[in-house]
Amino acid sequence: MVVGGMQKNSMIDYPGKISCVIFLSGCNFDCPYCHNPDLVQGCTECPANLTEANIWQFLESHRNFLDGVVISGGEPTLQPDLADLCKKIKQIGYPIKLDTNGSRPEVLEQLLENGLIDYVAMDVKTDPGHYAPIIQKKSRPDHIVSSIRLIMESGLPYEFKTTCIKPLVDTGMIESIARLIKGARLWALQECRETQVLHPEFFQSHDCRLGEDELLQFQTIGANYVEKCIVR
């Protein structure tokens, strides 16, 4: 397990809970707007002051304060010992929220079948057929679709998230995503932040921003397909 960082408490990452966020290093996507560039590029070892022993000690000692643990990234499902990490956290007594890009449905399925996660948040970047070449040069749309189905049929609380950025997201793409996740409990449309991103040069060569009116239009479209569509 390669831990890239830890946020000791958060009021917003796990809905309804005070959580700790464990960030795992490495990602198989190359989203230009990613605000965790160090985690995407990967590191070979945990930060010096963040050993696994320290993590377990922290979680044990904060059971009366924390309500849950978020496993984020990077992309957590790339870690071969993710299931073991979840088991240890569950043994301490915490529910787990997983943040994922949905690229490895076989890992997601294992976690779901073994009851190792309690909430799933999946990023849907754009229509799965349009991930290449910006998000991933050789993408697998079927993997994204499979993960969506697994999550929606899991019976767990979940949400889908889409960062709204040109040219990846427009009215047509929103319609496509909405049809794909029709009936979903929650779809969060997120504004793009242009600071501390993975590829700042992308923003210099593209007109990426969407106006407030466009985001509200996207929300209106989404509301016709899912139970709740919000703009963050």
C-alpha positions in Angstrom: 0.0 0.0 0.0 1.4 3.4 -1.0 -0.1 6.2 1.0 0.3 9.6 -0.5 -1.2 11.5 2.4 -3.9 11.7 5.1 -6.4 14.4 6.1 -7.1 13.8 9.8 -10.7 15.2 9.8 -13.2 16.3 7.2 -16.8 17.4 7.4 -17.6 17.1 3.7 -15.9 14.0 2.2 -18.2 11.4 3.7 -21.9 12.6 3.7 -23.3 12.9 7.2 -20.0 11.8 8.9 -16.9 13.3 10.4 -14.2 11.4 8.5 -10.5 10.8 8.0 -9.3 10.7 4.4 -6.6 8.4 3.4 -5.1 9.2 0.0 -3.5 6.4 -2.0 -0.9 7.2 -4.6 -1.0 6.6 -8.3 -3.6 6.9 -11.0 -4.3 5.4 -14.5 -6.1 8.6 -15.7 -4.6 11.8 -16.8 -7.3 14.4 -16.1 -5.9 17.8 -16.8 -8.0 19.4 -14.1 -7.0 16.9 -11.3 -6.2 18.9 -8.2 -4.1 16.1 -6.7 -1.2 16.1 -9.2 1.3 14.6 -6.8 -0.9 11.6 -6.1 -1.6 11.0 -9.8 2.1 11.0 -10.7 2.7 8.5 -7.8 5.3 8.1 -5.2 7.3 5.0 -4.2 6.8 5.2 -0.4 4.7 6.8 2.3 5.7 10.3 3.5 8.2 10.0 6.3 5.7 10.9 9.0 2.9 8.7 7.7 3.7 5.1 8.2 1.0 2.4 8.3 1.6 2.0 12.0 0.9 5.7 12.5 -2.3 5.4 10.5 -3.6 2.5 12.6 -2.6 4.2 15.8 -4.5 7.4 14.7 -7.6 5.5 13.8 -7.6 3.5 17.0 -7.2 6.6 19.2 -9.9 8.6 17.4 -12.8 6.1 17.5 -14.7 8.4 19.8 -14.3 11.4 17.4 -14.4 10.0 13.8 -17.5 8.4 12.2 -15.9 7.0 9.1 -12.9 6.7 6.8 -12.6 7.8 3.2 -10.2 6.0 0.9 -9.3 8.3 -2.0 -6.5 8.9 -4.4 -5.1 8.9 -7.0 -7.1 5.8 -7.9 -7.4 3.4 -4.9 -8.4 0.3 -6.9 -4.9 0.2 -8.4 -3.4 -0.8 -5.1 -3.1 -4.6 -4.9 -3.7 -4.7 -1.1 -6.8 -2.4 -1.1 -9.0 -5.2 0.2 -6.6 -5.8 3.1 -6.6 -2.1 4.0 -10.4 -2.1 4.0 -10.5 -5.2 6.2 -8.2 -3.6 8.8 -10.3 -0.4 8.9 -13.5 -2.3 9.2 -12.0 -4.4 12.1 -11.4 -1.1 14.0 -15.0 -0.3 13.5 -15.2 2.3 10.8 -17.6 2.4 7.8 -15.7 3.1 4.6 -16.4 5.5 1.7 -14.5 4.7 -1.5 -13.7 7.3 -4.1 -13.0 5.8 -7.5 -12.8 6.5 -11.2 -14.6 3.3 -12.1 -11.8 1.9 -14.3 -11.4 -1.4 -12.5 -14.9 -2.9 -12.0 -13.4 -6.3 -11.1 -11.8 -4.7 -7.9 -15.0 -2.8 -7.1 -17.1 -6.0 -7.5 -14.8 -7.8 -5.0 -15.1 -5.0 -2.4 -18.8 -5.0 -2.8 -19.3 -8.7 -2.6 -17.2 -8.9 0.6 -18.9 -6.1 2.3 -15.7 -4.0 2.6 -17.1 -0.6 1.6 -20.2 1.3 2.8 -20.5 4.2 0.4 -19.2 4.7 -3.1 -18.4 8.0 -5.0 -17.6 7.5 -8.7 -16.4 10.1 -11.1 -18.0 10.0 -14.5 -15.7 12.2 -16.5 -17.8 12.5 -19.7 -19.6 10.1 -22.0 -17.5 6.8 -21.6 -16.9 6.7 -25.3 -15.1 10.1 -25.1 -12.5 9.4 -22.4 -9.8 9.0 -25.0 -7.5 10.8 -25.6 -7.8 13.5 -22.9 -8.6 11.3 -19.9 -6.9 8.1 -20.9 -5.3 7.4 -24.3 -6.6 3.9 -24.4 -9.8 3.8 -22.5 -12.3 1.0 -21.8 -15.8 2.4 -21.9 -17.2 -1.0 -21.0 -15.3 -0.8 -17.7 -16.9 2.5 -16.8 -20.3 1.3 -17.7 -19.8 -1.9 -15.7 -18.8 0.0 -12.6 -21.8 2.3 -12.8 -24.1 -0.8 -13.0 -22.3 -2.4 -10.0 -22.7 0.7 -7.9 -26.3 1.3 -8.8 -27.2 -2.4 -8.1 -25.2 -2.7 -4.9 -27.9 -1.4 -2.5 -25.3 0.9 -0.9 -25.5 4.7 -0.6 -23.6 6.2 -3.6 -23.1 9.2 -5.7 -21.8 10.0 -9.2 -19.7 13.1 -9.8 -18.9 15.0 -13.0 -16.4 17.9 -13.2 -17.8 20.3 -15.8 -15.1 21.4 -18.1 -14.9 22.1 -21.8 -14.4 20.3 -24.2 -15.2 17.2 -22.1 -18.7 18.3 -21.0 -21.4 20.0 -23.0 -25.2 19.6 -23.2 -24.9 16.5 -25.4 -22.4 14.9 -23.0 -24.6 15.7 -20.0 -27.6 14.0 -21.8 -25.4 10.9 -22.5 -24.2 10.6 -18.9 -27.7 11.2 -17.6 -29.2 8.4 -19.7 -26.3 6.1 -18.5 -27.0 6.8 -14.8 -30.8 7.1 -15.1 -32.4 6.5 -11.7 -29.3 7.2 -9.7 -29.7 8.5 -6.2 -27.3 11.5 -6.5 -25.4 13.2 -9.3 -23.1 16.1 -8.3 -22.0 18.5 -11.0 -18.8 20.1 -10.0 -17.2 23.4 -11.1 -13.7 23.1 -12.4 -10.9 24.7 -10.4 -7.9 25.9 -12.5 -5.4 26.2 -9.7 -2.9 23.5 -8.6 -4.0 21.2 -11.4 -2.2 18.4 -13.2 -1.9 20.0 -16.6 -2.1 23.9 -16.3 -1.0 24.1 -19.9 -4.4 22.6 -20.9 -6.1 25.7 -19.6 -3.8 27.9 -21.5 -4.8 26.3 -24.8 -8.5 25.7 -24.2 -11.5 27.8 -23.2 -12.5 25.5 -20.4 -14.8 27.4 -18.1 -18.5 27.0 -18.1 -20.8 29.8 -17.0 -23.3 29.6 -14.1 -26.2 29.5 -16.6 -24.7 26.5 -18.4 -24.2 24.6 -15.1 -27.8 25.3 -14.1 -28.9 24.1 -17.5 -26.9 20.9 -16.9 -28.6 20.5 -13.5 -32.0 20.9 -15.1 -31.2 18.1 -17.6 -29.8 15.9 -14.9 -32.9 16.4 -12.6 -35.0 14.7 -15.3 -33.0 11.5 -15.0 -31.8 11.1 -11.5 -33.4 11.4 -8.0 -31.2 14.4 -7.1 -28.9 16.5 -9.2 -26.8 19.2 -7.5 -24.2 21.8 -8.5 -21.2 22.0 -6.1 
